[in-house]
Amino acid sequence: MSKWIRKGDKVLVIAGNNKGKTGEVLSKSGERVVIQGLNIRKKHMKRRAKTGSGEIIEIEKPIHISNVCLCNADGKPVKVKVRVSSKGEKELYFIDGQNEVVHRVIKKTL
């Protein structure tokens, strides 16, 4: 399921210090994702000639993709499936109660 996660998706952290929290994926690099507002670390910036003083900034650090899963609008984890629609497009969908909700169109097939 982790291969379907990409930038802009809403995800739920299922392991680690931020377990149970949700956020939006800011970037994906290999097997790691950066999630907005989660896994925040402090970085000590060196003093530069232009800025005048050093500072401590907070930045989001990457989390391994196996520790997150896609979630719906309510923040509940979902399992996505792939199907080909009547228009010939591959789409990701999940089942929410009795309804099938399309998460995203992957690509158009010919």
A tleap script that builds the chain and sets N, CA, C and O, in Angstrom:
source leaprc.protein.ff14SB
mol = sequence {
  NMET SER LYS TRP ILE ARG LYS GLY ASP LYS
  VAL LEU VAL ILE ALA GLY ASN ASN LYS GLY
  LYS THR GLY GLU VAL LEU SER LYS SER GLY
  GLU ARG VAL VAL ILE GLN GLY LEU ASN ILE
  ARG LYS LYS HIE MET LYS ARG ARG ALA LYS
  THR GLY SER GLY GLU ILE ILE GLU ILE GLU
  LYS PRO ILE HIE ILE SER ASN VAL CYS LEU
  CYS ASN ALA ASP GLY LYS PRO VAL LYS VAL
  LYS VAL ARG VAL SER SER LYS GLY GLU LYS
  GLU LEU TYR PHE ILE ASP GLY GLN ASN GLU
  VAL VAL HIE ARG VAL ILE LYS LYS THR CLEU
}
set mol.1.N position { 0.826 -1.193 0.000 }
set mol.1.CA position { 0.000 0.000 0.000 }
set mol.1.C position { 0.866 1.250 0.000 }
set mol.1.O position { 0.428 2.297 -0.477 }
set mol.2.N position { 2.062 1.166 0.514 }
set mol.2.CA position { 2.884 2.364 0.641 }
set mol.2.C position { 3.312 2.928 -0.713 }
set mol.2.O position { 3.665 4.104 -0.803 }
set mol.3.N position { 3.288 2.116 -1.758 }
set mol.3.CA position { 3.702 2.650 -3.056 }
set mol.3.C position { 2.687 3.630 -3.632 }
set mol.3.O position { 2.998 4.356 -4.577 }
set mol.4.N position { 1.459 3.661 -3.069 }
set mol.4.CA position { 0.435 4.577 -3.570 }
set mol.4.C position { 0.490 5.946 -2.898 }
set mol.4.O position { -0.228 6.859 -3.307 }
set mol.5.N position { 1.318 6.100 -1.889 }
set mol.5.CA position { 1.413 7.387 -1.197 }
set mol.5.C position { 2.244 8.343 -2.031 }
set mol.5.O position { 3.313 7.983 -2.524 }
set mol.6.N position { 1.747 9.568 -2.188 }
set mol.6.CA position { 2.503 10.596 -2.909 }
set mol.6.C position { 2.228 11.965 -2.302 }
set mol.6.O position { 1.408 12.100 -1.395 }
set mol.7.N position { 2.912 12.965 -2.805 }
set mol.7.CA position { 2.807 14.328 -2.295 }
set mol.7.C position { 1.359 14.807 -2.343 }
set mol.7.O position { 0.666 14.628 -3.345 }
set mol.8.N position { 0.910 15.420 -1.240 }
set mol.8.CA position { -0.448 15.958 -1.169 }
set mol.8.C position { -1.453 15.033 -0.523 }
set mol.8.O position { -2.560 15.469 -0.205 }
set mol.9.N position { -1.108 13.756 -0.314 }
set mol.9.CA position { -2.034 12.810 0.307 }
set mol.9.C position { -2.108 13.037 1.812 }
set mol.9.O position { -1.140 13.476 2.434 }
set mol.10.N position { -3.255 12.737 2.383 }
set mol.10.CA position { -3.432 12.790 3.832 }
set mol.10.C position { -3.101 11.410 4.380 }
set mol.10.O position { -3.654 10.407 3.927 }
set mol.11.N position { -2.190 11.360 5.365 }
set mol.11.CA position { -1.749 10.083 5.908 }
set mol.11.C position { -1.869 10.056 7.422 }
set mol.11.O position { -1.927 11.097 8.076 }
set mol.12.N position { -1.904 8.843 7.967 }
set mol.12.CA position { -1.967 8.594 9.393 }
set mol.12.C position { -0.689 7.862 9.789 }
set mol.12.O position { -0.305 6.893 9.136 }
set mol.13.N position { -0.028 8.318 10.854 }
set mol.13.CA position { 1.181 7.655 11.336 }
set mol.13.C position { 0.748 6.477 12.196 }
set mol.13.O position { -0.032 6.643 13.134 }
set mol.14.N position { 1.261 5.265 11.871 }
set mol.14.CA position { 0.842 4.058 12.579 }
set mol.14.C position { 1.927 3.510 13.495 }
set mol.14.O position { 1.689 2.524 14.192 }
set mol.15.N position { 3.118 4.121 13.518 }
set mol.15.CA position { 4.191 3.660 14.399 }
set mol.15.C position { 5.129 4.821 14.701 }
set mol.15.O position { 5.268 5.748 13.903 }
set mol.16.N position { 5.770 4.758 15.863 }
set mol.16.CA position { 6.749 5.781 16.229 }
set mol.16.C position { 6.206 6.779 17.233 }
set mol.16.O position { 5.123 6.597 17.788 }
set mol.17.N position { 6.977 7.842 17.459 }
set mol.17.CA position { 6.618 8.850 18.457 }
set mol.17.C position { 5.344 9.613 18.110 }
set mol.17.O position { 4.648 10.087 19.007 }
set mol.18.N position { 5.034 9.737 16.840 }
set mol.18.CA position { 3.862 10.489 16.397 }
set mol.18.C position { 2.678 9.595 16.049 }
set mol.18.O position { 1.812 9.991 15.268 }
set mol.19.N position { 2.633 8.393 16.621 }
set mol.19.CA position { 1.582 7.426 16.313 }
set mol.19.C position { 0.203 8.014 16.589 }
set mol.19.O position { -0.037 8.588 17.651 }
set mol.20.N position { -0.711 7.860 15.608 }
set mol.20.CA position { -2.079 8.338 15.761 }
set mol.20.C position { -2.322 9.724 15.203 }
set mol.20.O position { -3.470 10.159 15.121 }
set mol.21.N position { -1.271 10.430 14.818 }
set mol.21.CA position { -1.430 11.784 14.277 }
set mol.21.C position { -1.547 11.728 12.761 }
set mol.21.O position { -1.017 10.825 12.113 }
set mol.22.N position { -2.257 12.717 12.205 }
set mol.22.CA position { -2.424 12.783 10.755 }
set mol.22.C position { -1.798 14.056 10.216 }
set mol.22.O position { -1.620 15.034 10.942 }
set mol.23.N position { -1.466 14.031 8.937 }
set mol.23.CA position { -0.902 15.198 8.281 }
set mol.23.C position { -0.819 14.980 6.791 }
set mol.23.O position { -1.109 13.894 6.290 }
set mol.24.N position { -0.423 16.020 6.086 }
set mol.24.CA position { -0.310 15.976 4.634 }
set mol.24.C position { 1.139 15.732 4.241 }
set mol.24.O position { 2.058 16.279 4.852 }
set mol.25.N position { 1.339 14.904 3.212 }
set mol.25.CA position { 2.684 14.601 2.741 }
set mol.25.C position { 3.227 15.801 1.974 }
set mol.25.O position { 2.633 16.242 0.990 }
set mol.26.N position { 4.366 16.327 2.436 }
set mol.26.CA position { 5.001 17.467 1.769 }
set mol.26.C position { 5.938 17.017 0.662 }
set mol.26.O position { 6.016 17.656 -0.387 }
set mol.27.N position { 6.655 15.909 0.892 }
set mol.27.CA position { 7.558 15.387 -0.128 }
set mol.27.C position { 7.819 13.911 0.105 }
set mol.27.O position { 7.653 13.399 1.212 }
set mol.28.N position { 8.231 13.240 -0.956 }
set mol.28.CA position { 8.564 11.822 -0.889 }
set mol.28.C position { 9.899 11.634 -1.581 }
set mol.28.O position { 10.097 12.085 -2.709 }
set mol.29.N position { 10.816 10.960 -0.892 }
set mol.29.CA position { 12.127 10.697 -1.467 }
set mol.29.C position { 12.496 9.258 -1.159 }
set mol.29.O position { 12.815 8.919 -0.019 }
set mol.30.N position { 12.450 8.415 -2.176 }
set mol.30.CA position { 12.741 7.000 -1.969 }
set mol.30.C position { 11.700 6.362 -1.072 }
set mol.30.O position { 10.514 6.344 -1.402 }
set mol.31.N position { 12.144 5.833 0.071 }
set mol.31.CA position { 11.233 5.179 1.001 }
set mol.31.C position { 10.907 6.056 2.205 }
set mol.31.O position { 10.464 5.547 3.235 }
set mol.32.N position { 11.118 7.356 2.093 }
set mol.32.CA position { 10.860 8.265 3.211 }
set mol.32.C position { 9.933 9.389 2.775 }
set mol.32.O position { 9.995 9.860 1.640 }
set mol.33.N position { 9.070 9.812 3.699 }
set mol.33.CA position { 8.146 10.909 3.431 }
set mol.33.C position { 8.266 11.960 4.523 }
set mol.33.O position { 8.520 11.643 5.684 }
set mol.34.N position { 8.080 13.222 4.132 }
set mol.34.CA position { 8.046 14.323 5.083 }
set mol.34.C position { 6.586 14.725 5.239 }
set mol.34.O position { 5.903 15.015 4.257 }
set mol.35.N position { 6.109 14.741 6.494 }
set mol.35.CA position { 4.709 15.029 6.770 }
set mol.35.C position { 4.610 16.357 7.506 }
set mol.35.O position { 5.347 16.608 8.459 }
set mol.36.N position { 3.699 17.195 7.056 }
set mol.36.CA position { 3.540 18.536 7.607 }
set mol.36.C position { 3.172 18.492 9.088 }
set mol.36.O position { 2.171 17.888 9.473 }
set mol.37.N position { 4.003 19.144 9.919 }
set mol.37.CA position { 3.738 19.265 11.349 }
set mol.37.C position { 4.106 18.059 12.191 }
set mol.37.O position { 3.855 18.062 13.396 }
set mol.38.N position { 4.699 17.017 11.593 }
set mol.38.CA position { 5.061 15.814 12.350 }
set mol.38.C position { 6.557 15.546 12.286 }
set mol.38.O position { 7.237 15.961 11.347 }
set mol.39.N position { 7.058 14.846 13.298 }
set mol.39.CA position { 8.479 14.493 13.426 }
set mol.39.C position { 9.346 15.757 13.375 }
set mol.39.O position { 10.319 15.825 12.623 }
set mol.40.N position { 8.981 16.745 14.180 }
set mol.40.CA position { 9.683 18.031 14.187 }
set mol.40.C position { 10.937 17.924 15.037 }
set mol.40.O position { 10.898 17.420 16.159 }
set mol.41.N position { 12.046 18.401 14.494 }
set mol.41.CA position { 13.328 18.421 15.181 }
set mol.41.C position { 13.864 19.842 15.178 }
set mol.41.O position { 13.526 20.642 14.305 }
set mol.42.N position { 14.706 20.151 16.164 }
set mol.42.CA position { 15.311 21.480 16.230 }
set mol.42.C position { 16.678 21.434 15.571 }
set mol.42.O position { 17.444 20.490 15.763 }
set mol.43.N position { 16.974 22.471 14.790 }
set mol.43.CA position { 18.262 22.571 14.118 }
set mol.43.C position { 18.908 23.884 14.531 }
set mol.43.O position { 18.282 24.941 14.457 }
set mol.44.N position { 20.144 23.815 14.961 }
set mol.44.CA position { 20.883 24.999 15.381 }
set mol.44.C position { 21.597 25.569 14.165 }
set mol.44.O position { 22.495 24.939 13.608 }
set mol.45.N position { 21.189 26.768 13.758 }
set mol.45.CA position { 21.779 27.419 12.594 }
set mol.45.C position { 22.942 28.293 13.045 }
set mol.45.O position { 22.840 29.039 14.019 }
set mol.46.N position { 24.030 28.186 12.328 }
set mol.46.CA position { 25.226 28.953 12.650 }
set mol.46.C position { 25.026 30.422 12.314 }
set mol.46.O position { 24.287 30.772 11.394 }
set mol.47.N position { 25.692 31.264 13.070 }
set mol.47.CA position { 25.608 32.700 12.825 }
set mol.47.C position { 26.278 33.034 11.496 }
set mol.47.O position { 27.373 32.551 11.205 }
set mol.48.N position { 25.631 33.839 10.717 }
set mol.48.CA position { 26.159 34.275 9.419 }
set mol.48.C position { 26.383 35.772 9.456 }
set mol.48.O position { 25.823 36.469 10.303 }
set mol.49.N position { 27.197 36.267 8.544 }
set mol.49.CA position { 27.512 37.700 8.501 }
set mol.49.C position { 26.266 38.528 8.192 }
set mol.49.O position { 26.090 39.612 8.750 }
set mol.50.N position { 25.402 38.028 7.308 }
set mol.50.CA position { 24.222 38.798 6.900 }
set mol.50.C position { 23.137 38.804 7.981 }
set mol.50.O position { 22.531 39.844 8.237 }
set mol.51.N position { 22.889 37.661 8.613 }
set mol.51.CA position { 21.805 37.582 9.590 }
set mol.51.C position { 22.194 38.185 10.935 }
set mol.51.O position { 21.336 38.711 11.644 }
set mol.52.N position { 23.444 38.118 11.289 }
set mol.52.CA position { 23.892 38.740 12.535 }
set mol.52.C position { 23.893 37.837 13.737 }
set mol.52.O position { 24.788 37.943 14.575 }
set mol.53.N position { 22.917 36.942 13.861 }
set mol.53.CA position { 22.894 36.061 15.018 }
set mol.53.C position { 22.463 34.662 14.601 }
set mol.53.O position { 21.787 34.467 13.590 }
set mol.54.N position { 22.873 33.705 15.406 }
set mol.54.CA position { 22.460 32.336 15.160 }
set mol.54.C position { 21.036 32.138 15.640 }
set mol.54.O position { 20.489 32.977 16.355 }
set mol.55.N position { 20.447 31.040 15.249 }
set mol.55.CA position { 19.077 30.777 15.664 }
set mol.55.C position { 18.818 29.284 15.710 }
set mol.55.O position { 19.575 28.488 15.155 }
set mol.56.N position { 17.748 28.922 16.372 }
set mol.56.CA position { 17.299 27.537 16.433 }
set mol.56.C position { 15.990 27.471 15.663 }
set mol.56.O position { 15.022 28.151 16.004 }
set mol.57.N position { 15.967 26.644 14.617 }
set mol.57.CA position { 14.752 26.502 13.811 }
set mol.57.C position { 14.181 25.101 13.989 }
set mol.57.O position { 14.903 24.168 14.341 }
set mol.58.N position { 12.894 24.960 13.747 }
set mol.58.CA position { 12.236 23.661 13.814 }
set mol.58.C position { 11.876 23.223 12.402 }
set mol.58.O position { 11.240 23.963 11.651 }
set mol.59.N position { 12.292 22.011 12.051 }
set mol.59.CA position { 12.014 21.484 10.717 }
set mol.59.C position { 11.425 20.076 10.831 }
set mol.59.O position { 11.664 19.364 11.807 }
set mol.60.N position { 10.649 19.690 9.810 }
set mol.60.CA position { 10.094 18.346 9.751 }
set mol.60.C position { 11.140 17.415 9.158 }
set mol.60.O position { 11.732 17.721 8.123 }
set mol.61.N position { 11.367 16.298 9.798 }
set mol.61.CA position { 12.315 15.301 9.317 }
set mol.61.C position { 11.534 14.145 8.678 }
set mol.61.O position { 10.363 13.937 8.997 }
set mol.62.N position { 12.176 13.400 7.783 }
set mol.62.CA position { 11.488 12.298 7.100 }
set mol.62.C position { 11.127 11.134 8.020 }
set mol.62.O position { 11.800 10.878 9.018 }
set mol.63.N position { 10.053 10.439 7.662 }
set mol.63.CA position { 9.590 9.232 8.338 }
set mol.63.C position { 9.565 8.120 7.295 }
set mol.63.O position { 9.224 8.361 6.136 }
set mol.64.N position { 9.925 6.902 7.702 }
set mol.64.CA position { 9.892 5.787 6.759 }
set mol.64.C position { 8.456 5.526 6.318 }
set mol.64.O position { 7.523 5.615 7.116 }
set mol.65.N position { 8.296 5.210 5.061 }
set mol.65.CA position { 6.972 5.078 4.458 }
set mol.65.C position { 6.171 3.907 5.037 }
set mol.65.O position { 4.944 3.892 4.938 }
set mol.66.N position { 6.848 2.933 5.635 }
set mol.66.CA position { 6.139 1.795 6.231 }
set mol.66.C position { 5.442 2.187 7.526 }
set mol.66.O position { 4.597 1.438 8.016 }
set mol.67.N position { 5.773 3.338 8.090 }
set mol.67.CA position { 5.169 3.794 9.342 }
set mol.67.C position { 3.958 4.692 9.129 }
set mol.67.O position { 3.416 5.230 10.094 }
set mol.68.N position { 3.523 4.863 7.880 }
set mol.68.CA position { 2.349 5.685 7.591 }
set mol.68.C position { 1.391 4.910 6.692 }
set mol.68.O position { 1.799 3.988 5.985 }
set mol.69.N position { 0.105 5.292 6.724 }
set mol.69.CA position { -0.878 4.707 5.820 }
set mol.69.C position { -1.850 5.794 5.387 }
set mol.69.O position { -2.034 6.794 6.081 }
set mol.70.N position { -2.459 5.588 4.249 }
set mol.70.CA position { -3.443 6.541 3.743 }
set mol.70.C position { -4.652 6.562 4.663 }
set mol.70.O position { -4.998 5.548 5.270 }
set mol.71.N position { -5.299 7.730 4.763 }
set mol.71.CA position { -6.503 7.824 5.591 }
set mol.71.C position { -7.563 8.639 4.858 }
set mol.71.O position { -7.272 9.357 3.901 }
set mol.72.N position { -8.793 8.509 5.332 }
set mol.72.CA position { -9.891 9.251 4.724 }
set mol.72.C position { -9.984 10.639 5.346 }
set mol.72.O position { -9.103 11.033 6.111 }
set mol.73.N position { -11.028 11.377 5.032 }
set mol.73.CA position { -11.189 12.747 5.525 }
set mol.73.C position { -11.363 12.806 7.043 }
set mol.73.O position { -11.037 13.815 7.668 }
set mol.74.N position { -11.877 11.726 7.636 }
set mol.74.CA position { -12.080 11.680 9.086 }
set mol.74.C position { -10.812 11.301 9.842 }
set mol.74.O position { -10.781 11.380 11.070 }
set mol.75.N position { -9.766 10.890 9.128 }
set mol.75.CA position { -8.520 10.483 9.768 }
set mol.75.C position { -8.466 9.007 10.104 }
set mol.75.O position { -7.605 8.585 10.876 }
set mol.76.N position { -9.367 8.208 9.542 }
set mol.76.CA position { -9.363 6.765 9.774 }
set mol.76.C position { -8.562 6.085 8.663 }
set mol.76.O position { -8.674 6.473 7.500 }
set mol.77.N position { -7.757 5.075 9.003 }
set mol.77.CA position { -6.944 4.398 7.986 }
set mol.77.C position { -7.814 3.656 6.974 }
set mol.77.O position { -8.854 3.100 7.326 }
set mol.78.N position { -7.382 3.653 5.725 }
set mol.78.CA position { -8.115 2.960 4.659 }
set mol.78.C position { -7.152 2.100 3.852 }
set mol.78.O position { -5.957 2.384 3.769 }
set mol.79.N position { -7.701 1.043 3.261 }
set mol.79.CA position { -6.939 0.209 2.351 }
set mol.79.C position { -7.428 0.522 0.949 }
set mol.79.O position { -8.617 0.405 0.652 }
set mol.80.N position { -6.507 0.918 0.096 }
set mol.80.CA position { -6.890 1.289 -1.259 }
set mol.80.C position { -6.751 0.098 -2.191 }
set mol.80.O position { -5.909 -0.780 -1.999 }
set mol.81.N position { -7.603 0.097 -3.205 }
set mol.81.CA position { -7.586 -0.934 -4.236 }
set mol.81.C position { -7.508 -0.250 -5.584 }
set mol.81.O position { -7.798 0.940 -5.702 }
set mol.82.N position { -7.116 -1.004 -6.603 }
set mol.82.CA position { -6.985 -0.462 -7.954 }
set mol.82.C position { -8.032 -1.106 -8.842 }
set mol.82.O position { -8.283 -2.309 -8.757 }
set mol.83.N position { -8.644 -0.289 -9.698 }
set mol.83.CA position { -9.583 -0.806 -10.678 }
set mol.83.C position { -9.495 0.037 -11.941 }
set mol.83.O position { -8.964 1.148 -11.924 }
set mol.84.N position { -10.020 -0.499 -13.033 }
set mol.84.CA position { -10.087 0.239 -14.290 }
set mol.84.C position { -11.523 0.705 -14.459 }
set mol.84.O position { -12.456 -0.099 -14.439 }
set mol.85.N position { -11.692 2.017 -14.627 }
set mol.85.CA position { -13.044 2.568 -14.747 }
set mol.85.C position { -13.586 2.341 -16.156 }
set mol.85.O position { -12.882 1.842 -17.034 }
set mol.86.N position { -14.829 2.710 -16.350 }
set mol.86.CA position { -15.462 2.543 -17.659 }
set mol.86.C position { -14.831 3.447 -18.722 }
set mol.86.O position { -14.922 3.172 -19.918 }
set mol.87.N position { -14.188 4.532 -18.267 }
set mol.87.CA position { -13.516 5.444 -19.202 }
set mol.87.C position { -12.128 4.945 -19.596 }
set mol.87.O position { -11.471 5.549 -20.444 }
set mol.88.N position { -11.678 3.845 -18.986 }
set mol.88.CA position { -10.364 3.298 -19.289 }
set mol.88.C position { -9.260 3.881 -18.431 }
set mol.88.O position { -8.086 3.783 -18.787 }
set mol.89.N position { -9.612 4.486 -17.306 }
set mol.89.CA position { -8.615 5.070 -16.406 }
set mol.89.C position { -8.392 4.149 -15.218 }
set mol.89.O position { -9.334 3.549 -14.700 }
set mol.90.N position { -7.138 4.042 -14.790 }
set mol.90.CA position { -6.848 3.318 -13.560 }
set mol.90.C position { -7.105 4.264 -12.405 }
set mol.90.O position { -6.667 5.414 -12.426 }
set mol.91.N position { -7.815 3.781 -11.399 }
set mol.91.CA position { -8.098 4.645 -10.269 }
set mol.91.C position { -7.937 3.893 -8.955 }
set mol.91.O position { -8.194 2.693 -8.865 }
set mol.92.N position { -7.503 4.632 -7.939 }
set mol.92.CA position { -7.401 4.116 -6.585 }
set mol.92.C position { -8.716 4.405 -5.878 }
set mol.92.O position { -9.240 5.515 -5.969 }
set mol.93.N position { -9.249 3.419 -5.179 }
set mol.93.CA position { -10.489 3.645 -4.449 }
set mol.93.C position { -10.442 2.887 -3.127 }
set mol.93.O position { -9.673 1.939 -2.966 }
set mol.94.N position { -11.270 3.315 -2.193 }
set mol.94.CA position { -11.423 2.598 -0.934 }
set mol.94.C position { -12.897 2.530 -0.592 }
set mol.94.O position { -13.703 3.312 -1.097 }
set mol.95.N position { -13.243 1.581 0.275 }
set mol.95.CA position { -14.634 1.374 0.650 }
set mol.95.C position { -14.878 2.066 1.983 }
set mol.95.O position { -14.218 1.769 2.979 }
set mol.96.N position { -15.841 2.997 1.992 }
set mol.96.CA position { -16.204 3.752 3.191 }
set mol.96.C position { -17.654 3.426 3.519 }
set mol.96.O position { -18.572 4.013 2.948 }
set mol.97.N position { -17.858 2.489 4.439 }
set mol.97.CA position { -19.209 2.027 4.738 }
set mol.97.C position { -19.729 1.195 3.581 }
set mol.97.O position { -19.178 0.136 3.282 }
set mol.98.N position { -20.779 1.660 2.928 }
set mol.98.CA position { -21.342 0.979 1.763 }
set mol.98.C position { -20.870 1.609 0.451 }
set mol.98.O position { -21.116 1.060 -0.623 }
set mol.99.N position { -20.196 2.753 0.534 }
set mol.99.CA position { -19.816 3.492 -0.671 }
set mol.99.C position { -18.382 3.215 -1.084 }
set mol.99.O position { -17.509 2.989 -0.245 }
set mol.100.N position { -18.154 3.235 -2.380 }
set mol.100.CA position { -16.799 3.166 -2.922 }
set mol.100.C position { -16.370 4.588 -3.245 }
set mol.100.O position { -17.004 5.257 -4.061 }
set mol.101.N position { -15.311 5.052 -2.619 }
set mol.101.CA position { -14.837 6.418 -2.783 }
set mol.101.C position { -13.551 6.397 -3.613 }
set mol.101.O position { -12.597 5.702 -3.263 }
set mol.102.N position { -13.528 7.154 -4.707 }
set mol.102.CA position { -12.332 7.240 -5.549 }
set mol.102.C position { -11.343 8.190 -4.889 }
set mol.102.O position { -11.644 9.361 -4.659 }
set mol.103.N position { -10.162 7.669 -4.591 }
set mol.103.CA position { -9.121 8.472 -3.943 }
set mol.103.C position { -8.373 9.319 -4.975 }
set mol.103.O position { -8.158 10.515 -4.775 }
set mol.104.N position { -7.981 8.679 -6.082 }
set mol.104.CA position { -7.205 9.394 -7.096 }
set mol.104.C position { -7.170 8.576 -8.381 }
set mol.104.O position { -7.190 7.346 -8.334 }
set mol.105.N position { -7.119 9.249 -9.527 }
set mol.105.CA position { -6.934 8.587 -10.808 }
set mol.105.C position { -5.430 8.440 -11.030 }
set mol.105.O position { -4.693 9.423 -10.960 }
set mol.106.N position { -4.975 7.218 -11.297 }
set mol.106.CA position { -3.538 6.965 -11.447 }
set mol.106.C position { -3.056 7.404 -12.832 }
set mol.106.O position { -2.197 8.276 -12.960 }
set mol.107.N position { -3.621 6.786 -13.852 }
set mol.107.CA position { -3.224 7.147 -15.214 }
set mol.107.C position { -4.288 6.683 -16.186 }
set mol.107.O position { -5.128 5.840 -15.870 }
set mol.108.N position { -4.230 7.254 -17.371 }
set mol.108.CA position { -5.161 6.844 -18.397 }
set mol.108.C position { -4.526 5.724 -19.210 }
set mol.108.O position { -3.353 5.810 -19.575 }
set mol.109.N position { -5.285 4.682 -19.494 }
set mol.109.CA position { -4.788 3.572 -20.319 }
set mol.109.C position { -5.475 3.649 -21.677 }
set mol.109.O position { -6.595 4.147 -21.793 }
set mol.110.N position { -4.811 3.165 -22.668 }
set mol.110.CA position { -5.362 3.210 -24.018 }
set mol.110.C position { -6.098 1.963 -24.392 }
set mol.110.O position { -6.616 1.862 -25.504 }
savepdb mol mol.pdb
quit
